[in-house]
Amino acid sequence: MPKKARALTAREIASRKGANAVPGLYAVGGVSGLYLQVAPGQGRSWVLRYQYAGKRRDMGLGSLDDFGLAKARERAVELRQKIAQGIDPIAERKAAKAASRTAAAKAMTFA
């Protein structure tokens, strides 16, 4: 049986920057599906990985610089609750952006 990866702690997350940052996806404990994504260009962000309608989805939750571990866990828990209610958070976010663009376009006049 394969060994399960150990979840990162807040101190280990803080150390994943600069020359020590090895690109990859690192599991974060506390919330199922929460990962720290370290990009090759030193970018670090939170990702929630979940399954909806039989498809695996990865949703970005923001930069590590903008949100700490505690806030990322809160956001992940909120999104997991929406998923449990049958709401796809990515589709909901896209619909909100489209509604915002539509409202802005209607507000623009040429008078």
BELFENNOR-V729255 format. One record per backbone hydrogen bond with DSSP energy under -1.0 kcal/mol. CO is the residue of the C=O (numbers start at 1). NH is the residue of the N-H. If there is no record, write none. Layout:
co:CO nh:NH
co:CO nh:NH
//
This chain:
co:9 nh:13
co:10 nh:14
co:11 nh:15
co:13 nh:16
co:15 nh:17
co:17 nh:20
co:18 nh:21
co:24 nh:38
co:26 nh:36
co:27 nh:8
co:31 nh:34
co:33 nh:49
co:34 nh:28
co:35 nh:47
co:36 nh:26
co:37 nh:45
co:38 nh:24
co:39 nh:42
co:43 nh:39
co:44 nh:64
co:45 nh:37
co:46 nh:61
co:47 nh:35
co:48 nh:59
co:50 nh:57
co:52 nh:55
co:55 nh:52
co:57 nh:50
co:59 nh:48
co:62 nh:46
co:63 nh:67
co:68 nh:72
co:69 nh:73
co:70 nh:74
co:71 nh:75
co:72 nh:76
co:73 nh:77
co:74 nh:78
co:75 nh:79
co:76 nh:80
co:77 nh:81
co:78 nh:82
co:79 nh:83
co:80 nh:84
co:81 nh:85
co:82 nh:87
co:83 nh:86
co:88 nh:92
co:89 nh:93
co:90 nh:94
co:91 nh:95
co:92 nh:96
co:93 nh:97
co:94 nh:98
co:95 nh:99
co:96 nh:100
co:97 nh:101
co:98 nh:102
co:99 nh:103
co:100 nh:104
co:101 nh:105
co:102 nh:106
co:103 nh:107
//
